[in-house]
């Protein structure tokens, strides 16, 4: 079976898709009154695509974008291991910013880009529980 990652330009194509997904997600949240705090927050234990604040809640967002459901829905790519990395990175962020007692939420935004230019957006608030924070 042909592996799409072995195609020339596949990594650049995926990078472009990821950037398009993050831009669409950013627009989605800002249009709804969320305040962007960080974009692509990286620490040794992981990365958080977008960090927002709304009504004194910190929202850590994982963005997943696909062009088809051939390999599953975008949100299905946020498994337990990915969730744990996001939680650890969020704890790092809170510690770095001195935010010990704030309310946290972990969202996933799944985007399906269609050949005709349409984009389906599935926002999943509280997509996973961050109470097992380990810090």
ZIKAPE-V501369 format. One record per helix or strand of 2 or more residues. SS is the DSSP state (H for helix, E for strand). FROM is the first residue (numbers start at 1). TO is the last residue. Records with the same first field share a line. If there is no record, write none. Layout:
SS = FROM-TO ; FROM-TO
//
This chain:
H = 4-6 ; 10-30 ; 74-77 ; 80-97
E = 35-43 ; 46-54 ; 57-66 ; 103-113 ; 119-124
//
